[in-house]
Amino acid sequence: MSVPATVNPQVIDVINQVQSATMSPQVVLTSGAGKAYQSVAQSAAIAVQDATDTLRNLSTIATTAAGVAIAQFIATGEPKYAAALEQAKGLLKTASEDFSDIGTAASNVLKNFPSG
């Protein structure tokens, strides 16, 4: 039979210290909380990016509608085109308010989420 090899006690000590430093309940808890915080932060950022895209798209639609309404109002003088211009303006105002609300909500969620 072969004689079992002995392991240097310093090697065993290093392994125990590394295990303690990386696998202790507090380290695991803090690491998990940090990952959860990063996930929530990324979700909040995506929500703001989506709101930005929506604002940009609605701005394009409102600007186009306003341009058509102005051209038709100048050409015909009919007040319905002035009303359409006001609706386009209202659309942009509402979209801006929605963007602000989403940004504020995302910020509040992130501020109130425990970071670990």
C-alpha positions in Angstrom: 0.0 0.0 0.0 1.1 3.5 -0.7 1.7 6.0 2.0 -0.7 8.9 2.0 0.9 12.2 1.1 0.9 14.9 3.7 -0.4 18.4 2.8 1.5 21.4 4.0 -0.5 23.0 6.9 -0.1 26.4 5.3 -1.9 25.1 2.2 -4.8 23.9 4.3 -4.9 27.2 6.1 -5.0 29.1 2.9 -7.9 27.0 1.6 -9.8 27.5 4.8 -9.3 31.2 4.7 -10.4 31.5 1.1 -13.5 29.4 1.8 -14.3 31.5 4.8 -13.8 34.7 2.9 -16.0 33.7 -0.1 -18.6 31.4 1.4 -19.4 32.9 4.8 -23.2 33.6 5.2 -22.6 37.4 5.3 -20.5 37.4 2.1 -23.2 35.3 0.3 -25.9 37.6 1.6 -24.1 40.7 0.5 -23.2 39.3 -2.9 -26.8 38.3 -3.5 -28.2 41.7 -2.5 -25.7 43.3 -4.8 -26.8 41.2 -7.7 -30.4 41.9 -6.9 -29.7 45.7 -6.8 -27.9 45.5 -10.1 -30.8 43.7 -11.7 -33.3 46.3 -10.4 -31.0 49.1 -11.6 -30.8 47.6 -15.1 -34.6 47.1 -15.2 -35.1 50.8 -14.2 -32.6 51.9 -16.9 -34.5 49.8 -19.5 -37.8 51.4 -18.4 -36.3 54.8 -18.9 -34.8 53.9 -22.3 -38.2 52.6 -23.4 -39.9 55.8 -22.2 -37.3 57.8 -24.2 -38.0 55.8 -27.3 -41.8 56.3 -26.8 -41.3 60.1 -26.3 -39.1 60.3 -29.4 -41.6 58.4 -31.5 -44.6 60.4 -30.3 -42.6 63.6 -30.8 -42.1 62.6 -34.5 -45.8 61.8 -34.9 -46.9 65.0 -33.2 -44.5 67.1 -35.2 -45.7 65.5 -38.5 -49.3 66.0 -37.5 -48.6 69.6 -36.6 -46.9 70.3 -39.9 -49.8 68.8 -41.8 -52.4 70.7 -39.7 -50.5 74.0 -40.3 -50.3 73.4 -44.0 -54.0 72.5 -44.2 -55.0 75.5 -42.0 -53.0 77.9 -44.2 -54.5 76.4 -47.4 -58.1 76.2 -46.2 -58.5 78.4 -43.2 -60.7 75.8 -41.6 -60.6 75.8 -37.8 -60.6 72.0 -37.5 -57.0 72.1 -38.5 -56.2 74.6 -35.7 -57.9 72.1 -33.4 -55.7 69.3 -34.8 -52.7 71.4 -34.1 -53.7 71.7 -30.4 -54.3 68.0 -30.2 -50.8 67.3 -31.5 -49.4 69.8 -28.9 -51.4 68.0 -26.2 -50.0 64.6 -27.3 -46.5 65.9 -26.9 -47.3 67.4 -23.5 -48.8 64.1 -22.3 -45.9 62.1 -23.6 -43.4 64.4 -21.8 -45.3 64.1 -18.6 -45.4 60.3 -19.0 -41.6 60.3 -19.6 -41.1 62.4 -16.4 -43.4 60.1 -14.4 -41.6 56.9 -15.5 -38.2 58.5 -14.8 -39.3 59.5 -11.3 -40.8 56.1 -10.6 -37.7 54.3 -11.8 -35.5 56.6 -9.6 -37.7 56.0 -6.6 -37.7 52.2 -7.0 -33.9 52.3 -7.2 -33.5 54.6 -4.2 -35.7 52.5 -2.0 -34.2 49.2 -3.0 -31.7 47.9 -0.5 -28.2 47.8 -2.0 -26.8 45.2 0.3 
